[in-house]
Amino acid sequence: MSAEFVIVGAGLAGTTLAWALLRRGRSLRLIDREPPTTTSRVAAGLLTPITGKKPAVSWRWHELRPAAEQFYREVETVTGRPIFYSRPIVRVMTSDQERQAFARMEFANLLSAVDPPLSDAVPQPFGAVCMPTAAQLDSTAYLDASREHFRSLGIYTRGGWTPPTDGPTVILCHGYDPPTNSLFPLPFRPAKGEILTVRIPGFAEPRALNRGGWWLAPTATPGVYRFGATYSWAVMDDAPTAPGRDELTSRLGELIRTPFEVVGHTAGVRPIVAGRKPVLGVHPDNPRLVVFNGLSSKGSLSAPFFAEMLAAHLCDGTPIDPEVDVRNRTDHTP
Ligand SMILES: Cc1cc2nc3c(=O)[nH]c(=O)nc-3n(C[C@H](O)[C@H](O)[C@H](O)COP(=O)(O)OP(=O)(O)OC[C@H]3O[C@@H](n4cnc5c(N)ncnc54)[C@H](O)[C@@H]3O)c2cc1C
């Protein structure tokens, strides 16, 4: 089947871009190797409005958050599968300094009191605040429902992609994959992350919790949560490690004072590019090569807005924001 575009990689980037192009009536093929673990399937899918030790509103939150909800709701309508949840996040303070930093800053509409209060299993000597506009994407449900839909359209192929000599425009959405990245070098600063899946008997908290950058998020199974995530810059692979597990269990023990059982442990590599912003656009020397990458640790939040920007650029020639335009962000010097 001939198609205008071949999208390489069906993670959050490639899948979201495929929807954006299909909505514009364009023809495409989507290809993915389907390894047992991928970063997009490991991700907790949290959309967090205020982040950082020194609290700050997440980059372009007020544009990205509504675009994300609108996009995921449309996918829910087409596929009939729930994938997106409004999920307040409660930030548990680790110090009086942190509490004061929150009190000092102006976070209009982004913070509220924690109501109902957290259970006694969560110590809060320095207090806590709620971020009511936070949300969570069930990334596995989103990717599965999308893949099923694309299969039904006959446009999805399982397999590894290698560069052909000619053919349609290729859009690389390959995450952190060094062999594929060599075709369109980007200044990657990847970070490996590990996550635990835990069962916490008697704990029933529908909100996500965040303490000191560590988060605990509910899953679709009552009593089962995901806790993460580590950051490491040594070995970039998807193998869970014993030190990673030790760190996670110790940090979870600081967040909740109630027994838990580890039922899963996964890892992935965050595709972070220098500048920590998404990277998109057409290769400066090859108009048939396009990239959409650099979703960093915020793919669920940023994929819809920037997939739409790239699709509009490819289909209608609208400009790409210079902040994320690949022409300003590559190492593509020969
Ligand atoms: C531990 C952890 C926790 C995270 N938590 C969150 C979170 O709470 N919220 C959030 O928004 N983000 C989170 N993230 C970040 C999020 O996972 C990423 O931003 C996002 O998954 C990146 O998506 P991607 O599609 O660019 O890459 P990937 O998910 O890596 O997808 C790339 C795909 O391309 C395929 N591929 C690559 N090369 C080829 C080839 N040559 N041929 C065929 N297929 C190929 C791969 O198989 C893969 O499926 C987390 C990440 C980690 C590691």
The ligand as a Tripos MOL2 file, in Angstrom:
@<TRIPOS>MOLECULE
LIG
   53    58     1     0     0
SMALL
NO_CHARGES

@<TRIPOS>ATOM
      1 C1         10.1070    5.7650   34.5110 C.3       1 LIG1
      2 C2          9.4210    6.7410   33.6330 C.ar      1 LIG1
      3 C3          8.3160    7.4240   34.1010 C.ar      1 LIG1
      4 C4          7.6580    8.3520   33.2890 C.ar      1 LIG1
      5 N1          6.5650    8.9960   33.7760 N.ar      1 LIG1
      6 C5          5.9180    9.8830   32.9870 C.ar      1 LIG1
      7 C6          4.7570   10.5410   33.4500 C.ar      1 LIG1
      8 O1          4.2940   10.3290   34.5740 O.2       1 LIG1
      9 N2          4.1550   11.4430   32.6250 N.ar      1 LIG1
     10 C7          4.6210   11.6850   31.3710 C.ar      1 LIG1
     11 O2          4.0210   12.4780   30.6460 O.2       1 LIG1
     12 N3          5.7220   11.0770   30.9110 N.ar      1 LIG1
     13 C8          6.3880   10.1920   31.6870 C.ar      1 LIG1
     14 N4          7.5090    9.5820   31.2290 N.ar      1 LIG1
     15 C9          8.0530   10.0180   29.9310 C.3       1 LIG1
     16 C10         7.3530    9.3570   28.7530 C.3       1 LIG1
     17 O3          7.4320    7.9880   28.9260 O.3       1 LIG1
     18 C11         8.0370    9.7740   27.4470 C.3       1 LIG1
     19 O4          7.9670   11.1730   27.3040 O.3       1 LIG1
     20 C12         7.3770    9.1380   26.2380 C.3       1 LIG1
     21 O5          7.0500    7.8000   26.4760 O.3       1 LIG1
     22 C13         8.2650    9.2050   25.0120 C.3       1 LIG1
     23 O6          7.5350    8.6440   23.9400 O.3       1 LIG1
     24 P1          8.1930    8.3460   22.5270 P.3       1 LIG1
     25 O7          7.1130    7.8950   21.6480 O.co2     1 LIG1
     26 O8          9.0000    9.5330   22.1070 O.co2     1 LIG1
     27 O9          9.2650    7.1940   22.7910 O.3       1 LIG1
     28 P2          9.0840    5.6270   23.0290 P.3       1 LIG1
     29 O10         8.0410    5.3400   24.0200 O.co2     1 LIG1
     30 O11        10.4660    5.1160   23.3160 O.co2     1 LIG1
     31 O12         8.5770    5.0790   21.6400 O.3       1 LIG1
     32 C14         9.4360    4.8870   20.5480 C.3       1 LIG1
     33 C15         8.9430    3.6950   19.7750 C.3       1 LIG1
     34 O13         9.7090    3.5930   18.5700 O.3       1 LIG1
     35 C16         9.9670    2.2410   18.3000 C.3       1 LIG1
     36 N5         11.1480    2.2200   17.4270 N.ar      1 LIG1
     37 C17        12.3460    2.8550   17.5960 C.ar      1 LIG1
     38 N6         13.1570    2.6530   16.5550 N.ar      1 LIG1
     39 C18        12.4650    1.8570   15.6670 C.ar      1 LIG1
     40 C19        12.7720    1.2980   14.3790 C.ar      1 LIG1
     41 N7         13.9510    1.5240   13.7680 N.pl3     1 LIG1
     42 N8         11.8190    0.5340   13.7620 N.ar      1 LIG1
     43 C20        10.6100    0.3090   14.3610 C.ar      1 LIG1
     44 N9         10.2750    0.8190   15.5700 N.ar      1 LIG1
     45 C21        11.1940    1.5870   16.2270 C.ar      1 LIG1
     46 C22        10.1480    1.6050   19.6700 C.3       1 LIG1
     47 O14         9.8450    0.2340   19.6230 O.3       1 LIG1
     48 C23         9.1340    2.3830   20.5140 C.3       1 LIG1
     49 O15         7.8800    1.7360   20.5840 O.3       1 LIG1
     50 C24         8.1610    8.6100   31.9890 C.ar      1 LIG1
     51 C25         9.2520    7.8930   31.5080 C.ar      1 LIG1
     52 C26         9.8920    6.9780   32.3220 C.ar      1 LIG1
     53 C27        11.0690    6.2180   31.7880 C.3       1 LIG1
@<TRIPOS>BOND
     1     1     2 1
     2     2     3 ar
     3     2    52 ar
     4     3     4 ar
     5     4     5 ar
     6     4    50 ar
     7     5     6 ar
     8     6     7 ar
     9     6    13 1
    10     7     8 2
    11     7     9 ar
    12     9    10 ar
    13    10    11 2
    14    10    12 ar
    15    12    13 ar
    16    13    14 ar
    17    14    15 1
    18    14    50 ar
    19    15    16 1
    20    16    17 1
    21    16    18 1
    22    18    19 1
    23    18    20 1
    24    20    21 1
    25    20    22 1
    26    22    23 1
    27    23    24 1
    28    24    25 2
    29    24    26 1
    30    24    27 1
    31    27    28 1
    32    28    29 2
    33    28    30 1
    34    28    31 1
    35    31    32 1
    36    32    33 1
    37    33    34 1
    38    33    48 1
    39    34    35 1
    40    35    36 1
    41    35    46 1
    42    36    37 ar
    43    36    45 ar
    44    37    38 ar
    45    38    39 ar
    46    39    40 ar
    47    39    45 ar
    48    40    41 1
    49    40    42 ar
    50    42    43 ar
    51    43    44 ar
    52    44    45 ar
    53    46    47 1
    54    46    48 1
    55    48    49 1
    56    50    51 ar
    57    51    52 ar
    58    52    53 1
@<TRIPOS>SUBSTRUCTURE
     1 LIG1         1 GROUP 0 **** ****
